[in-house]
Amino acid sequence: MFTNLLGVLGDGLPSGYRGLPAFALLGVAWLSWYMWRFTIRPALHPTQPKEMPYLIPVIGHGIQFFKDSEATFTKARKYFGDVRKPFALTVMGQRLYIVTSPQDVSAIYRNTTTLTFDEFVRDMMLSFGASEEGVRKMWESPRTGGNVGSLHKVLAHAGEDYYRQQFHPGDRLNELWSNIQDRLSASLQWNAITGDKLLSAQHDVKTVSLMDLCQDVLLSCATSAVFGDRLLQLAPKLLKAFIVFDDESWKLTYKLPPFLAKEMHKARREIFAALQSYFALPRDGRTGATWVVDILETEMRRIGLGEHDIAALFGMPFWVINGNAYKLCFWYMAYLVNDAELLRAVRAEVDPAVSQGLLGLEGRLEECPRLVAVYHEVLRCHTASASVRSVAAPTDLGDVTLDASAKVLLPYRQLHFDASVFGPNVEEFRADRFLAHTDLSKSPSFRPFGGGTTYCAGRHVARRELLTFAALMVHRYDIEVAPLHSRVAQARFPRCDVKKPSLGVLPPLAGDDMILNLRKRCGDV
């Protein structure tokens, strides 16, 4: 059939080409496309970002992108001389402009007219199971209530204001943080270290999986503090489903077909079912939720949304609230335990702070310079956050012009490994990098939480969670790496899975973990 098609096409060619075999015709067609795409067209449009050549039309860089997106960005950046000008990739028919310069990233943040995040949010709402009608109402229905600054915004945008009011410093964050901190402290007490995370116990030693400990404590504390205790009572297996979903969530973001993402969609449906059962209950049957959950539910019902759409629309914030903190804690603790001198230095800082009790602890931990410096270096090394913008109209960015209908991708890991900013040995974790140069945390090249209108509202909570988790652990326990355990293939430092597409903190490679022995050191605080 394919040969017949080429024969039909060949009938329309000049007579000199009609005797060529099918593969030769195909070669001529391919060479013509390649010359047009990467030589003639760029010459006709010199202000557009240059595109790294590829061999297969439509698919473009898709295969290598999904195998190792970060390596694809690095290869393209170096292909164009490592000058950090915007360049283009094609991934499964979609043209992506990749931005790796801090100056260009800042310019994109300032442009909220022709560069928009709305299309991505709409797509994600639908991907989480919201109906077309429900999404339309989120973007079109007028609303009342909330603070004055949000009164004239569609609910999709007003919701962003609500999350900032809840998670930015102030009374609402203080109330939420007090709840989370109490739960963290209780979960890290000796008698609370039980369940799947506990691999074995003797009278004075408990052997735990670091990953399971971080997942169990961080996920349960944040979920119950934000939604109240009722959600996990209704769905005790919810967090296990979430862990599966989080590990596979990149397939939802990049819209892989369902047959390639069965486990992810199964887990997403379990999360949706739990949230739907939760929101179907009367409010007096699920007390303890935060202000932002209550106000958003009220507004959603006011514009006519039912439990199906409400549950689907809360799926994305549920993911964002839970998706990064446990991985950050894992890497932080792994580096501490792997370096006895670093562990002693951090412990010397936090012991006086924790000994004074939980009240005001978050402020005292901010005065522990080494504790905070390690936090920043963990963010730099293990965050693969990225922001997406849709180009609504032709847009000038420096000396290039971005075409309408394309996507702009800001992969922050490309900024974090810039040796001209962060110094030598940038590929290595260095605990003192931000200690020696405290201004690095304010550099425009340091973007672990994004920026602009998409600056992560939860960054303050994430910081407090990690610093408090680490401080309580090193204050309460003597910690050492356990001898070789059947849970891990071999005793080595966990390897980071840098190849998996991610919009947040990178996980360790599958099967990599750190097994710890804990011994009580101080009384519970």
C-alpha positions in Angstrom: 0.0 0.0 0.0 2.8 2.4 1.0 4.6 1.6 -2.3 1.5 2.2 -4.3 1.1 5.6 -2.5 4.6 6.6 -3.5 3.8 5.5 -7.0 0.8 7.8 -7.1 2.9 10.6 -5.8 5.6 9.8 -8.3 3.2 10.2 -11.1 3.0 13.9 -10.3 6.8 14.4 -10.4 8.8 15.7 -13.4 9.5 12.9 -15.9 13.1 12.7 -14.8 12.1 11.4 -11.4 9.5 8.9 -12.3 11.8 6.0 -12.7 13.3 6.3 -9.2 12.5 3.5 -6.8 10.2 4.2 -3.8 13.0 4.6 -1.3 14.8 7.1 -3.5 11.6 9.2 -3.7 11.2 9.0 0.0 14.8 10.1 0.4 14.2 13.1 -1.9 11.1 14.1 0.1 13.0 13.8 3.4 16.0 15.8 2.1 13.7 18.5 0.8 11.9 18.7 4.2 15.2 18.8 6.1 16.6 21.6 3.9 13.4 23.6 4.3 13.1 23.1 8.0 16.7 23.7 9.1 18.2 25.9 6.4 15.7 27.8 4.2 13.0 28.5 6.8 15.5 29.8 9.5 17.0 32.1 6.8 13.6 33.5 6.0 12.8 34.0 9.8 16.1 35.1 11.3 14.6 36.5 14.5 13.0 33.2 15.6 14.9 31.0 18.1 17.0 28.5 16.3 15.8 24.9 16.3 18.1 22.0 17.0 17.9 19.7 13.9 16.2 16.3 14.2 15.7 13.4 11.8 12.1 12.2 12.1 9.3 14.7 11.2 6.6 15.3 13.9 8.3 13.1 16.4 11.3 15.4 16.5 13.2 15.2 19.7 10.3 13.4 21.4 12.1 10.0 22.0 15.2 11.5 23.5 13.1 14.0 25.5 11.1 11.4 27.2 14.2 9.2 27.8 16.2 12.1 29.4 14.7 15.5 29.1 17.5 17.3 31.0 20.2 15.7 28.8 18.2 16.9 25.8 18.2 20.5 27.1 21.9 20.4 27.8 22.8 18.9 24.5 20.8 21.6 22.6 22.2 24.4 24.7 25.7 23.3 24.0 24.9 22.7 20.3 24.2 26.4 20.0 27.4 27.4 21.7 26.2 27.5 25.3 25.3 31.2 25.0 22.0 30.6 26.7 19.8 32.2 24.0 16.4 30.7 23.6 16.3 27.7 21.3 13.6 25.5 19.9 12.8 21.7 20.2 10.0 19.8 18.6 8.4 17.1 20.8 5.6 15.0 19.2 4.6 17.8 16.9 4.7 20.6 19.5 7.2 23.3 19.1 8.9 24.2 22.5 11.0 27.3 23.1 13.5 26.4 25.8 14.7 29.3 28.0 17.9 28.9 30.1 19.1 32.5 30.7 18.1 34.1 34.1 17.5 37.4 32.3 15.1 35.8 29.8 13.4 33.9 32.6 12.8 37.2 34.5 11.5 38.8 31.3 9.0 36.0 30.9 7.8 36.4 34.5 7.1 40.1 33.8 5.0 39.3 30.6 1.5 38.3 31.7 -0.3 39.4 28.5 1.2 37.5 25.6 2.7 34.7 27.7 0.1 32.9 29.7 -0.1 30.0 32.1 -3.9 29.6 31.7 -3.9 27.0 28.9 -1.7 24.7 30.9 -4.0 25.0 34.0 -7.1 24.3 31.9 -5.5 21.2 30.4 -4.5 19.9 33.8 -8.0 20.5 35.2 -9.4 18.3 32.4 -6.6 15.7 32.9 -7.6 15.4 36.5 -11.1 14.5 35.5 -13.0 17.8 35.6 -15.8 18.2 33.1 -15.7 20.6 30.2 -18.6 22.5 31.7 -16.9 22.6 35.1 -13.7 24.0 33.6 -15.7 26.6 31.7 -17.4 27.8 34.9 -14.1 28.1 36.6 -12.9 30.5 33.9 -16.1 32.3 33.1 -18.4 32.5 36.0 -18.5 35.7 38.1 -18.0 35.2 41.8 -18.4 36.9 45.2 -16.7 36.6 48.5 -13.0 36.4 49.3 -10.8 39.4 49.7 -11.5 42.6 47.8 -8.6 42.0 45.4 -10.1 38.8 44.2 -13.7 40.0 43.7 -13.5 40.7 40.0 -11.5 37.6 39.0 -12.8 34.3 37.6 -12.5 31.6 40.2 -9.5 30.0 38.5 -7.5 33.1 39.2 -9.1 34.0 42.5 -8.2 30.5 43.7 -4.5 31.5 43.2 -5.1 34.5 45.5 -6.7 32.2 48.1 -3.7 29.8 48.1 -1.4 32.8 48.6 -3.5 34.0 51.5 -3.4 30.5 53.1 0.3 29.7 52.5 2.1 33.0 52.7 3.3 34.3 56.1 0.4 35.5 58.2 -2.2 34.3 60.6 -3.6 31.6 58.3 -0.2 30.1 57.7 0.6 30.3 61.4 -2.5 28.3 62.3 -1.8 25.7 59.6 1.8 25.4 60.5 1.0 24.9 64.2 -1.2 22.0 63.1 1.5 20.5 60.8 4.3 21.0 63.4 2.4 19.2 66.2 1.7 16.3 63.8 5.3 16.2 62.7 6.5 16.1 66.3 4.1 13.4 67.3 4.9 11.3 64.2 8.6 11.4 64.9 8.4 10.2 68.5 10.0 6.9 69.3 6.7 5.1 70.0 5.2 6.4 66.7 7.8 4.9 64.5 5.9 1.8 63.5 4.2 0.3 60.5 5.8 -0.4 57.1 8.6 2.1 57.6 9.9 0.1 60.6 11.9 -2.8 59.3 13.1 -4.2 62.6 13.2 -3.2 66.3 15.3 -4.2 69.3 15.0 -2.7 72.7 17.2 0.3 71.9 17.5 0.3 68.1 14.9 0.8 65.4 15.8 0.1 61.7 13.8 2.1 59.2 13.5 2.8 55.5 14.4 6.5 55.1 12.1 6.8 52.1 9.2 5.2 53.8 9.7 7.3 56.9 9.7 10.5 54.9 6.6 9.5 52.9 4.6 8.3 55.8 5.3 11.2 58.1 5.2 14.1 55.6 2.2 12.9 53.5 0.0 12.0 56.4 0.8 15.2 58.3 0.2 17.6 55.4 -2.9 15.8 54.2 -4.6 15.7 57.6 -3.6 19.3 58.4 -5.0 20.6 55.2 -8.1 18.5 54.8 -8.7 17.4 58.4 -8.5 13.8 59.7 -11.7 12.6 57.9 -10.1 12.2 54.4 -7.6 9.5 55.5 -10.3 7.9 57.7 -12.5 7.6 54.6 -9.6 6.4 52.4 -6.8 4.7 54.5 -5.0 3.6 51.3 -5.1 7.1 49.7 -1.4 7.9 50.4 -0.2 4.6 48.9 -2.2 5.4 45.7 -0.7 8.9 45.8 2.9 7.6 45.9 2.2 5.5 42.8 0.6 8.5 41.1 3.4 10.9 42.0 6.0 8.5 40.6 4.1 8.3 37.3 2.6 11.8 37.2 4.9 13.0 34.4 2.8 10.8 32.1 -0.3 12.9 32.9 1.6 16.2 32.4 2.9 15.1 29.0 -0.3 13.5 28.0 0.9 10.0 27.3 -1.8 7.7 25.9 -3.7 5.7 28.5 -2.2 2.3 27.4 1.2 3.7 28.4 0.0 5.1 31.7 -2.3 2.4 33.2 -0.8 2.5 36.8 -0.9 6.3 36.9 -4.5 6.6 35.8 -5.6 3.8 38.2 -3.9 5.7 41.0 -5.5 9.0 39.8 -8.9 7.5 39.9 -8.3 6.2 43.5 -7.4 9.8 44.5 -10.4 11.2 42.8 -12.7 8.6 44.4 -11.4 9.5 47.9 -11.8 13.2 47.3 -15.3 12.7 45.9 -16.4 10.7 48.9 -14.9 13.4 51.1 -16.7 16.3 49.5 -20.0 14.3 49.4 -20.1 14.4 53.2 -21.8 17.3 55.0 -19.3 19.8 56.3 -20.0 19.0 59.9 -18.9 15.4 59.1 -15.4 16.5 58.0 -14.3 19.2 60.3 -10.7 20.4 60.6 -10.1 21.5 57.0 -8.0 24.7 56.4 -9.5 28.0 55.3 -8.5 27.6 51.7 -10.3 24.3 51.3 -13.5 25.8 52.9 -13.5 29.0 50.8 -12.7 27.2 47.5 -15.4 24.6 48.1 -17.9 27.4 48.9 -17.0 29.3 45.7 -17.2 26.1 43.6 -20.6 25.2 44.8 -21.7 28.8 44.4 -21.0 28.7 40.6 -22.8 25.4 40.3 -20.1 22.7 40.6 -21.0 19.3 42.1 -18.9 16.8 43.9 -17.4 15.3 40.7 -15.9 18.5 39.5 -15.0 19.7 43.0 -13.1 16.4 43.6 -11.3 16.6 40.3 -10.3 20.3 40.7 -8.9 19.5 44.2 -6.8 16.7 42.7 -4.1 19.1 41.4 -3.6 21.0 44.7 -3.6 17.7 46.6 -0.7 16.7 44.3 1.1 20.0 44.7 0.8 20.0 48.5 2.2 16.5 48.8 4.4 15.9 45.9 7.8 17.4 46.9 8.3 17.7 50.6 8.9 14.0 51.3 11.5 13.8 48.5 13.3 16.9 49.8 13.4 15.4 53.3 14.8 12.1 51.9 17.7 13.8 50.1 18.4 16.2 53.0 18.6 13.4 55.6 20.6 11.2 53.2 23.3 13.8 52.9 23.3 14.4 56.6 23.6 10.8 57.6 26.2 10.1 54.9 28.6 12.8 56.3 29.4 12.4 60.0 31.1 15.8 60.3 28.2 17.5 58.6 25.7 15.7 60.9 27.7 16.8 64.0 27.8 20.4 62.8 24.0 20.6 62.0 23.2 18.9 65.4 25.3 21.5 67.2 23.2 24.2 65.6 19.8 22.7 66.1 20.1 21.2 69.6 19.8 24.6 71.4 16.9 25.6 69.1 14.9 22.4 69.6 15.6 22.2 73.4 13.4 25.3 73.9 10.3 23.5 72.6 8.1 23.7 69.6 6.8 27.3 70.1 8.7 29.6 67.8 10.9 26.7 66.6 10.6 27.7 62.9 12.1 31.1 63.6 15.0 29.7 65.6 15.8 27.2 62.9 16.1 30.0 60.4 19.0 31.2 62.5 20.9 28.0 62.0 23.1 28.9 59.0 24.4 25.4 58.1 21.0 23.8 58.4 19.6 26.4 56.0 22.6 26.2 53.6 22.2 22.4 53.2 18.5 23.0 52.5 19.4 25.4 49.6 22.0 23.0 48.2 19.6 20.1 48.3 17.1 22.3 46.4 19.8 23.2 43.8 20.9 19.6 43.2 17.6 17.8 43.2 14.9 20.2 42.0 13.8 19.8 38.4 11.0 22.3 38.5 9.9 23.8 35.2 7.4 26.5 34.3 5.3 26.5 31.1 3.8 29.4 29.2 1.7 29.5 26.1 2.5 32.2 23.5 -0.8 34.0 22.8 0.7 36.4 20.3 4.1 37.1 18.7 6.4 38.1 21.5 9.8 39.7 21.5 12.3 38.2 24.0 15.6 40.0 23.8 16.7 39.8 20.2 14.4 36.8 19.2 10.7 36.6 18.5 8.5 33.8 19.9 5.8 32.6 17.5 2.2 32.4 18.6 0.8 29.0 19.4 4.2 27.7 20.6 5.0 26.7 24.2 7.7 28.2 26.3 9.5 25.9 28.8 11.7 27.2 31.7 13.7 24.2 33.0 15.2 25.6 36.2 17.7 22.8 36.6 19.5 24.3 33.6 20.0 27.5 35.7 21.0 25.6 38.9 24.0 23.9 37.2 25.5 27.1 35.8 29.1 27.0 37.0 29.5 30.7 36.2 27.0 31.4 39.0 27.4 28.5 41.5 31.1 28.0 41.2 33.3 25.0 40.4 32.2 21.3 40.8 28.6 22.4 40.1 27.6 18.8 39.4 28.5 17.8 43.0 26.6 18.3 46.2 28.6 20.7 48.4 27.1 21.3 51.9 29.0 24.7 52.3 28.2 26.2 48.9 25.4 28.5 50.2 27.2 28.9 53.5 30.2 30.5 51.9 28.1 32.5 49.5 24.8 33.3 51.2 23.7 35.7 48.4 23.4 32.7 46.1 19.9 31.9 47.4 18.8 35.3 46.1 20.4 34.8 42.7 18.0 35.0 39.6 19.6 31.7 38.6 18.3 30.0 41.8 14.6 29.2 41.0 13.6 26.0 42.9 10.1 27.3 43.3 9.7 29.1 40.0 8.7 32.8 40.0 6.3 35.4 38.7 2.6 34.5 38.8 3.5 30.8 39.2 5.8 31.4 42.2 5.0 28.4 44.4 2.7 29.5 47.2 3.6 26.5 49.3 7.4 27.3 49.5 7.1 28.6 53.0 5.5 25.5 54.3 7.9 23.2 52.5 10.9 25.0 54.0 9.4 24.8 57.5 8.5 21.1 57.0 12.0 20.1 55.9 14.0 22.1 58.5 11.7 20.9 61.3 11.8 17.3 60.2 15.6 17.3 60.0 16.0 19.2 63.3 13.8 16.9 65.3 15.4 13.8 63.8 19.0 14.8 64.6 18.1 16.2 68.0 16.1 13.1 69.1 18.1 10.3 67.6 21.6 9.0 67.0 21.4 8.0 63.3 23.7 5.8 61.3 23.4 3.9 58.0 22.5 0.3 58.7 24.7 -2.6 57.3 23.6 -4.1 54.0 19.9 -4.8 54.2 17.7 -6.9 51.9 15.6 -3.8 51.2 18.3 -2.3 49.0 20.4 -4.0 46.3 23.7 -2.8 47.7 24.9 -0.3 50.4 25.6 2.9 48.4 24.4 6.5 48.4 21.0 6.7 46.6 21.3 7.7 43.0 19.1 10.5 41.7 16.8 9.6 38.8 17.7 12.6 36.6 16.2 11.0 33.5 12.6 10.9 34.5 10.6 14.0 33.3 9.7 15.9 36.4 8.0 19.2 37.4 9.4 19.1 41.0 11.9 17.3 43.2 13.6 14.4 41.5 13.2 11.0 43.2 16.0 8.4 43.8 16.3 5.6 41.2 13.7 2.8 41.7 15.0 0.5 44.4 17.5 3.0 45.9 16.9 3.8 49.5 18.8 4.4 52.7 18.3 2.1 55.6 18.9 3.7 59.0 19.5 2.6 62.6 17.9 5.0 65.1 18.8 5.1 68.8 17.1 7.4 71.2 19.3 10.4 72.1 17.1 13.0 73.8 13.7 13.1 75.3 10.8 13.8 73.0 10.2 17.6 72.4 
